Amino acid sequence: MDWQQQFTRFSSTSKDSLPSLMLTHLKSWGAISMIGDDKKSYLQGQVTCDVVALDKEQSTFGAHCDAKGKVWSIFRLFHHNGGYAMFQPMSLIETELAELKKYAIFAKVDIQTSQDIALGVIGENAQEWINSISENTGDVREIEGGTAVKVDANRWLLLVTPSAAENITNNCSPDKVEKVTEELWTRFDIESALPAIDKSTQNMHIPQALNLQAVDGISFSKGCYTGQETVARAKYRGMNKRAMYIVSGTTDKALSSFDTIGLERSVGENWRSAGELINHFQFDDDTAIGLIILPKDLDEETKLRLSEQPEHSWELHALPYSLDDE
């Protein structure tokens, strides 16, 4: 049996408990790899995070922006195979790669789309499982065929060769590890309010509108990088008026069937467009959660509803972190 066919959708409601250990193939995710003598200095001058300060046992969020501070890509950066990996949605990579390579001709650096496979390990036993395949410690570890990266208390990312991905999947006993499709990974990203964009939202938002500063994805003390002026003004002059929020509500249709998943917000007795979900997950009990960019001064009690299904109400949720830059 093809190893990629072993992953099945895990059905659950918003109240169901989850298995203690799950493995998923992150088919819609990939990475850009960067190697060469100038990899550190080149990347340092391109992205919002501090590449120079990145320890080999740590990962960091970061963004690559255009000259006006609009985001081409949000990624998780870590040391990988003697260079760096920039882990991000696959849909971003074609455009991001072209933008990232624009000035690479002047540096000793090789920037390519990684051929490695992304797997996710999920559940309360994720840490124990990682420890069983690695003698190393730290939140970024070399493992056979690639690298393991801690995402949060119950999640690890594996970026490994195709043969290693096949071996890992085949060696996971079905009675101990549930093999699930990647929707659950999206659910946890949303619940953690991790910054996210896809191809449709490239070059639309500045990093702070995606809460990148709240997950330590922006260094305000490093040297110059593309888009820095806008990012700095947003912090020191309070120019950013938008932020990313968690929302949830009900629906009687598959959200994936909509061309766009728009929300409306109440303004007095009227309704106005609030924006579109940039990420979503749908449970099996007619409820769903998502991420959306809204004005920062929006009242927490503001009523929301689905544009396509105005009879279904939605609401804002508290973020798991502070939006304060300090």
N, C-alpha and C positions, 0 to 999 in steps of 0.2 A: 504494500500500500504506500502510495506517495505520501511522504511525511507531511506535506502541506495540506493534505486532505483530512488530517486527524483532528483539526480544530473545528468545533461546532458551537453554535450560538447557545449561550447559557441564558435560559429563561428565568426571569426574576421580577418580583414586584418591588416597590420602593421600601417594603417592610421586611423582605426576606433576608435571612443571613446568607453569607457566601461561603464557599469552600475555603478551607484553611490554606490550600496551596493550588494555584492555577498557573498554567503556562499559556501564553498567547503568541501568535505570529503577528507582528505589527506590519502588515502588508502595505499600509499606506504611509509608512515612515521609512526614511532613509537617512543618509549622511553624506556630507562633503568631507573628503579627506584632504589634509594639507601636510606635505613633507618638504624637506629642503633646509638648507642652512639659514635662510632668512624667514622661515615660517613664523617664528615668534614676533619679530619686529614688523613683518608685513601685516600680520593679522592684528597686531596691537594698534596699527594706524587705520584700521578699517572698522572696528566694532566697538560697541559701548562698554563691554566688560574689560577687566584688567587681565590681559593674557599673560603678561610678565609675572604677575603674582600668583598665577594658578599653579597650585601644588599638584604633583602627579597622583596624589590620592584623593583629589577633590574634583568636582565638576562645577560649572557655573552656567547660569543663563546669560544670554547676550543677544544683541540685535545688530544687524547690519542695515544702515540707513543710506538714503541718498543725500545729496548736499543740503536739501531742505529739511532733513531730519525725519523723513517719512520712511517707514520700515519696509525693507525688502524681505527680511527673514528674521524670525525669532528662533533661537536654537539652544540646545544644551551642549556646551563645549567641554571636552575632556581629552586627556592624553590617550593616544591609541596607535599601536603599531609603530612606535618611533616618531609619531607626528601628532596631529590633532584630528579629532572628529567633531563635526558640527552636526548634531543630530536634530532633525527637523522633518516636518511633513514632506512627503515625496513631491507633492504638487508645487512646492516652492522652489525645488532645486534647480530646474532648468533656468529660470530667470535669475535666481540668486547666484548661480555659478557664473553666468555671464557677467553680472555686475561685480562679483568678487574678483574676477580674473582681469578686470580692465587694466590695472596697472602692474600686473604680475610680471610682465615682460622685463621690467626693470629690477626684478628681485630673483634670487635663487630660491624659487619655491615652485612646487608642483601641486596644483589644485585640481582635484578630480571628483567625480561622483563615485562614492564608495560602492563596491560590489558586495559588501558584507550584508548579512541578514540581521534584522532587528527582531529579537524575542523579548517578551515581557514576563517577568515572574511576579505573581500577585498573591497576597494573602498573609495571614499572621505568621505562617511558617516560612515566608520567603527568605528571611535572613538566615534561618537555620539551613535551608536548602543551599543558599549561596556558600555558606561556610563549608558545606560538605563537598563542594567542587573546587574550592580554593583554599590554599594554605595562607594566603595573604590576608592582610587586614586593610582597613581604609574604605572609603566610599567609592573609590575607583580601583579596580583590581584586574590584573592580568589573569586570564583564564585560558584554557586550551582553546585555541582558535580565535581568540579576540579579547574583549574587555567586558567586565561587568561593572555597572554604574548604579549606585543607590539613588533612587528617585525620591522616596520617602520611607516612612517606617515599615510599610508593607509592600513596597514595590522596588524591583530592580530591573534595569534594562540590560540586555545582553546584545552586544554588537559583535557578531562572529561570522566566520566563513560559512558558505553554504553547506560544506560537509560537516562542520561543527554543529550547525543548526539542525541538520538531519540527525546527527548522533544524539544530541541533547533531547530532541523530540522523541526519538525512538526508544531512548533509555528511560524515559519517564513512565513509570508504571501507571496505568489507568486507575488502579485502585488507590493510588496515593496522590496523583496529580491530575486535576481536571484540565483538559485541553480545550480552551475557549477561544472564540473569535475576538477580535480586537475592540469590540464595542465597550467592553468593561474597562479597558484602559482609558478610553475616552471619558467614561463616567467618573473615574477617579481624578483625571485631569480637571474636569469641571468642578468637582467637589473641592479640589484644592485651589481652584481659581488660577490655574497656571496660564500665563500669557500664551496666546495662540492667534495665529492668522492662517489663512490658506491662500491659494492662488487668487481667489476673487477679492481678497482684501489686501493684497500686496500694494505697497506704496500709497496707502490711504491714511495711516495713523502714525503719530509720533510714539516713541516707546512708552512714555508715561501714561498715555491713553490706554495702554494695554497692561498697566500696572507693573512694568518691568522693574522699576525702582524698588518695588515692595518685595521682590524675590532676589534682590542683590544682583540684578542683571545690568546695572549701570554704575560705572565708577566715575565719580565727580572729581577725582584727584589725579587721574592718569593724564597722559599727554593728549595731543590733538588726535581726532579721528573724524571720519566723514560724518557730517551732520551734527557735530558736537555743539556748534553755536546755538542751534535750535533747542537741543536737549538741555543745555545749560540755562537758556532763557526761560524754558518751561519750569525749571526748578527755582531759579533765583528771582525771577520776576513774576512768578505765579501765572504764567501765560497758559498753562494747560487747564482746560475747563472740563475735561472728560475723563472717565475712568471705566474700567471693565467690572461688571457685576455678575453675580450668580442670580439666576431667576428660575422659577419653577411654576408649573401649572398643569392644567388638564388638556387633553385633546382626544378626539374620537377618530382621528385619522393618523396614518403614519406620517410623521414630520418629514421623512425622507421623500415623500411624494410631492411636497411643495417645491416649486421652483426657488423660492426664497422663503425663509421663516421669519416673518416680520411681526413685531409687537407694536401695539399702540398704547399710549399712556393717557390717563384722564387729565384734562385741563378744564377745571370747573365742571360744567355739564357736557363738555365736548370731548372728543378724542382726537389725538394727533399722533402721527407716526413717531415711534420711539427709536426705531432702528431694526436691524436684522440680527438674528443669532449668529455668532461666529463659531459656535460649537454647540452640539446638543446630544442628549442621550434619552432614549425613550424606554420606560419600564413597560411591563406587561399588564399594568393595572390602570391604563389610560392616563398616566402621569408622565411628566418629562421634566428634565432640567436642562439648562443651557447657560451660555455666557453671552453677554451683550454689552456694548459700549453705550453709556448714558451720560448725561450731564452730572458733574460731581455734586452739584447743589440740589439734586432731585430729592424730594421728601421721601423718607423711608416708607411712608404710608401711601405713596402714589399707587393708584390702581393701574394694572396692566392687563392686556388681553391679546389673544392671537388675532392678527389682522384677517387671516383667512377664516377664522372661527370665532367671531366676536362674542359668542356665548360662553367661551372658555376663558376664565380669569387666570391671571398669573400674578406672581408677587416677587419682590426683591428679598434676598437673603443676606445675612451678615457675611462679610469676607473673613477668611481665616487668617488674615494679616492686616497690618495697618498700612494706609496709603501715605502716611507721613514720610517725606524724603529723608528726614533726619535719622 
